[in-house]
Amino acid sequence: MLLRPGTSGSPVAVVNARFGVAGSSWTASTTTAVQALQSGAGIPVSGVLDVATWRALLGAVTPPPTSPLGVVDAESAAYRSLSVRGWAFDPESTGPIQVRVTVDGVVTTVTANQSRPDVGAAFPGAGSAHGFGLTVAAVPGTHAVCVTAVNVGAGSDTSLGCQDVVVAASPMGHLDAITATAYGVTLSGWVTDPDTMAAASVRILVDGIVRGSASATGSRPDVALAYPGAPVGTGYAAAVDTGPGPHLVCVVGVNVGAGSDVTLGCTQVRVTGRQVSAVATLGSSRAR
């Protein structure tokens, strides 16, 4: 269970980051930094990151050498949810261990049994099935997330750290398309606000002036697939008179509760006053 020259992956990236070395591959700078750490910590200087050196690197306070090792690779937020992923194993076992994820005091236990070839390569004696991942529902706002690797046998549980994760409260959506008509434009897209399960709405601005609004009540299966838990109706469509000439048309998602209004898209159109002159498709019409 050693990290040494020639190894790479997530564990090495963590080591490099602690030493201010870029990348996820072991370099000469990594070896030099490890040797300096070992010398300062009274550990035999080998230039190889063994369990004792790993614990010194993480700043652990003389824990038993049989306690779990692990790293939280990422804690992130999405629509009304947050996710945690990483890896953990116990030196006393090649089997998977349990990991406790605590969100605002509520504990969820997951098994660290997902494939992590990088961990297996870095710690050959441990095996590769030590990854974990969890996604939990979370209302908009700031949430305290802590992760603990549960000990097996001798030793004690290992804290993998705590971090605040912010779940967005502002609307999200997209202006999919605008079509110039004889005297104005028609437009469509989708919008939803994480603060409410009611239909969100948009304001339509023409040259900076509000000229219309629309409620998002249309069915958008692609949005429901991309954002589980979103309302059934997230699609909007509207027609707005602009008068002839060039115009900048913007669509703004109207905020509900915490957060703020969000511009979903803007585009320049030319209305001739006589016939359709342009169709603007703004990126993918599917949720993204």
QUIRA-V760025 format. One line per field, one symbol per residue. burial: 1 if it has 9 or more other C-alpha atoms within 8 Angstrom, else 0. A space follows every 10 residues. Layout:
# QUIRA-V760025
burial->???
This chain:
# QUIRA-V760025
burial->1111101111 1111111000 1001110001 1111111110 0010001111 1111111000 0000011111 1110101111 1111111111 1011011111 1110000001 1110010111 1111011111 1110000011 0011111111 1100111101 0000111111 1111111111 1111111111 1111100011 1111110000 1011111001 0011000001 1111111101 0101001111 1111110011 1111110011 1110011001 01000010
